[in-house]
Amino acid sequence: MTATDYPTPAANISANAVVPDDIKADIENFAKDGFTGPIKLYEPDEAAALIREIRINNHDTSKALYRNSVNYDRHFDIPELSRHVAHPTIIKYLKAILGPDILCWRTEWFPKFPGAKATEWHQVRDYSYANGKPQLLPTESQWNAYIDITVWTTFTPATKDTACMKFVKGSQRDWIFDERKATDQGRNDYNVEQANTGFFGYDFSDFAVDKNWEPNPEDVVEVEMKPGEAVIFTASCVHGSTPNNTERETRFAIAGRYVPTHVRVYPDQDSFTAHGATFDLAEYGSVLVAGENRYDHHRIRAANNHDVPFAWPAKG
Ligand SMILES: O=C(O)CCC(=O)C(=O)O
């Protein structure tokens, strides 16, 4: 399949999404630009306390889901992240985009250390960039509708200096990168020894449909954020992040990735490879964070690896 075989991206919010009045403007921005934020999830002192605990727990990988050094899915063993994925504000926004029935299918830990490079522009729809196989497969919408939404939360200041997210607004409607493409270098050149490339060991520019593509500077938006804030985006909106130009300040962020329940996650796969590592899916399951699952194509996990149910704690 080549880029020209793909249908025009659908890029619509779900027909059964319910948009509360107080976030209507944010959802309109999302539909237009492909991202919305910053959105406050935690007070800055709460975020600072959380990241302290998360960093301590990050060192203990005895109950982590995967035996590799890529920090995926630590919501299974870091209690603060087990709760975070079900944060009520996150769920409110996701329901307004994806509809009522939602799974968290992955989390990724994104520390950006002093001196780290910019994360290069990339555009992701089904995550086949990693190994050539789609990791997501919608069953009830065009594969290029909003099938996957990322909630990227920073627990430290995310500024132009410490590394903030950047987006090419409106690019979710365009084919800038073709992640299914057989590449000269992009996928095959994954370099585990030098994982500090512009895209965590890959060369994403090799997936570019037009090698000479550059964003229109007027469309580039850098989103600076305070600790405890999130930006919500479709990874089909071309995005990246600025370098960390500081000498001492590490930026810590966590990305939660969510799909509506009709989307198959890791279809017909018992394991997958990405970023030079193998992920055994034997203990894997998506987490139902809203609504119900009416499909039998999912592995679902109701509790984390400490046998604590995934849920946002009730007040009181
Ligand atoms: O955290 C970063 O610097 C990049 C994150 C990113 O590209 C993503 O969440 O898809």
PDBQT file of the ligand as one rigid body, heavy atoms in Angstrom, charges set to zero:
ROOT
HETATM    1  O1  LIG A 401       7.470  13.932  25.081  1.00  0.00    +0.000 OA
HETATM    2  C1  LIG A 401       7.972  14.218  24.005  1.00  0.00    +0.000 C 
HETATM    3  O2  LIG A 401       8.946  14.936  23.947  1.00  0.00    +0.000 OA
HETATM    4  C2  LIG A 401       7.362  13.695  22.728  1.00  0.00    +0.000 C 
HETATM    5  C3  LIG A 401       6.062  12.990  22.951  1.00  0.00    +0.000 C 
HETATM    6  C4  LIG A 401       5.406  12.457  21.732  1.00  0.00    +0.000 C 
HETATM    7  O3  LIG A 401       5.863  12.607  20.632  1.00  0.00    +0.000 OA
HETATM    8  C5  LIG A 401       4.151  11.720  21.877  1.00  0.00    +0.000 C 
HETATM    9  O4  LIG A 401       3.585  11.633  22.989  1.00  0.00    +0.000 OA
HETATM   10  O5  LIG A 401       3.654  11.183  20.868  1.00  0.00    +0.000 OA
ENDROOT
TORSDOF 0
